[in-house]
Amino acid sequence: MASSSGNSMSNSVSEEDLHNQRKRKRMESNRESARRSRMRKQKHLDELMAQVTQLVKDNNQILTTINFTTQHYINMEAENSVLRAQMMELSQRLESLNEILHYLNSGTNSNNSNDGFETSEGFETTSDESFTTIISNHNNNPFVIMNQPIMASSDMMMFQY
């Protein structure tokens, strides 16, 4: 019996040693697995931080481009507004000149249309290759045409659509 109890004790110590050895090996394996997991997690975090940095850089570049484009658009709108104002003013001047020419032509047609001579309305007309110049001979004439520059700026008009 002594041999069987000693044998069972030695088996139990061996089984216990084997169990402890397996437990130690499992713990070591778990530690190594946890270390690899932390490394993967850190690597993933570093990749995400690099991605965030790149996205912030891209976002700033896009915002700069948008701001530049917006400023360019505002400048073009202001320039278009000035051009529209000038076009309207020129159109009104052209319409007035056409009315004056029509008035003069209707008056000159009934008075033998003399080039370079004073008409009955007090205007002297001279033909030129590109246009007809109208010169007022009387101070009280309502059709005095001034050669004034067109003054229009973006401050004069709001955007019209």
C-alpha positions, 0 to 999 in steps of 0.5 A, a space after each residue: 500500500 505504501 507503494 501505491 500511495 507513494 505512486 499516487 502521490 508522485 502521479 498527483 505531483 506530476 499531474 499537478 506539475 503538468 497542470 501548472 506547466 500547462 497553466 504557465 504555458 497558457 498564461 505565457 501564450 495569452 500574454 504574447 497574444 495580448 501583446 500582439 493584440 496591443 501592437 495591432 491596436 496601436 498600429 491601427 490607431 497610428 494609421 487612423 491618426 495618419 488618415 486624420 492628419 491627411 484628411 485635415 490637410 485635404 480639407 484645408 486645401 479644399 477650403 482654400 480653393 473654395 475661398 479663392 473661387 468664391 472671391 473670384 466669383 464675387 469679383 466677376 459678379 461685381 465686374 458683370 454688374 458694372 458692365 450691365 450698368 454701362 450697357 444700360 447707360 449706353 443703351 439709353 444713350 443710343 436710344 436717345 441719339 436714335 430719337 434725336 436722329 429720327 427727330 432731325 431726319 423727320 424735320 430735315 426731310 421736309 426741309 430739303 435735307 442740306 448736308 452741313 447747313 443749319 436746319 429749321 430746328 437750330 441744329 447743324 448736321 454734318 455727315 461723317 463716315 462713322 456717325 452723325 455729329 449733332 451740334 447745338 446752336 442755341 443754349 436753350 435747346 433741349 437736345 444738348 449731347 454731352 461727351 461724358 465718360 460712363 461712370 459706373 461701379 459695383 457700388 452703384 448697382 446691386 446684383 440684378 438677375 
